[in-house]
Amino acid sequence: MAEAKSNTENYLRMYRQMVRIRTFEDNANQLYLSAKMPGLTHMYSGEEAVAVGICEALTDEDRITSTHRGHGHCVAKGAEFKAMFCELLGKVEGYCRGKGGSMHIADQSHGNLGANAIVGGSMGIATGSALRAKLQGSDDVTVCFFGDGATAQGLMYEVMNMAALWKLPVIYACENNGYSEYTKTEEIAAGSITARAEAFGIEAHQVDGQDVLAVNALAQKLVARARQGEGPFFIELMTYRYHGHHVGDINREYYRSKAEEKDWKDNRDPIIRFRAYLVSEGIVTEDELDMMHAEIERDASEAVTYALDAAYPDASEVDQHVYAA
């Protein structure tokens, strides 16, 4: 009880960040369903404790790399609703001037090196960032988020080998949500996922990805050790995505049951679990949390309206902010 009270500010910030992610995703999904958003997006709902638990252990100077399912990482690392929704809608006030869209959001001001639509595509970027930190004598840490399906990418083994040999300040965070697109993880990944890192001599941990306090406690310890030159580290976070692989993946019963989805939502939801803890410890009341939810929902609604009315980039920008061979 005393420990909970002493961490009131941190706990409420983590709760707020998780609710902000869930609210953002609810609105993003509605934009897709109402045909107002171009292309697809991949919902992060259900995995909020992973992004928040880890990013709350980081500073703006620390870096992250993200994935195609990256909205949660972006928000947890400090991204604002208006610029996020503008990016989803292709508007000029988006983080990448509307040119990145859902799967390529970057926010350099908060150390977010960018999401990546290529499965495992950011592993080299994250490891390169950690190498840069070591060469410069900086104490910042880089976290590489990726899914269980990305453990099949050869790049992962190349960069982990490099990171282990050179003791780089990087944390590989594997979000194991049970499915690689439409296939169960155990059907695509032989053996233990943590053993993959251990084969390189990398210290590996598995944690309940639905428990934000457990995730944060582990992240705090590993980030501090990485700053002292004890990296790299590997974390497997056991979590679950509530939606399909993408927003168009609606009829999912051919690869997972409604009962399974209901069990995770009813009994393992990270926000519900943390809310119950905060109330039971006397940190906050149900009414106060309801007010917080309402405030965040208003912020999101205003941001959506703003983004819908915002301008698109001028056609003259078509050849700007791109690489040419």
C-alpha positions, 0 to 999 in steps of 0.5 A: 500500500505504501509503495503504491501511494508513493508511486501515485503520479507514475501509476496514474500516468501509466494508466492514462497512457494506456487509455489514450492508446485504447481510445486512439485505436477505437477512433482509428478503427471507426475512421476505417469503418466509415471509409474516411481513412485511406488504406489499412491499419493494424490495431494495438488494442489489448497490448497497451501494457507492453508499450506503456510499461516499457516506454515509461522506463525511457527518456526522450533521449532513449530511442525506440523502433516500432512495427506495422502495429505501432500506434501504441508505441508512438503514443506511449513514447509521447506522440500527440493525437492531432499529429497522429490522426493527421498522419493516418489521414494523409494530412500535412500536419501529420508526423511525416507530413501525411506521407508515412501513414499508419505504418510509418509514423516517426517522432524524432522529438521523442526518440521514436525512430519510426514504425516499419511495415516490413516484418522485423525491418527495424531490427537493424535500425535499432541495433545501429542506434545502439552502436551509435550510442556506444561509439559516441559515449552516450548513455541512451538506450534503444528498444526494438519492438517486434512481434513473434512472427518477426523471430523468423527473420534472419536479420534478427539473428545477425543483429543479436550476434552483433549486439552481443559481441559488442555489448550494445545498449539495445533491448529486443522486445518481442510482443508475443500476441499468440498469432503471426498474422492468421497462424498460431505462434506455436505453429510457426516458431519451434522451441522457445523464443527466449532461447533464440536470444540465449543462444547468443549469450543474451540475457532473456526474460519472459513477462506477463504483457498484460501486467503494466507494473510487471512490465515496467519493473523489468524494463526499469531494471534492464534499461538501467543496466543497459545504460551501464554497458551490461546490454543487450537484453531480450524480453518476450512479452506475453500479450494479445491483440483484440482485433484481427491482423488488420482492420479488415480481418473481421471474420476470424473464427477460422483461426481463433474462437470468439470464446478465446477473444472473450476470455482475454477481454474479460479476464486479462484486459490490461486496463481493467486489471490496472484500474482494479488495482488503482482503486483497491489501493486507494490511489484513485476512485472509480469516478475520477477514472471515469472523468479521466476517460471522458477527458481523453475521449473528448481530446480524441474526438477533437483531434479526429475532427481537426485532422479531417478538416486539415489540409493535404500536402501540396502536390509540389511535395511529391518528390520531397522527403524521399530517397532517390537512387 
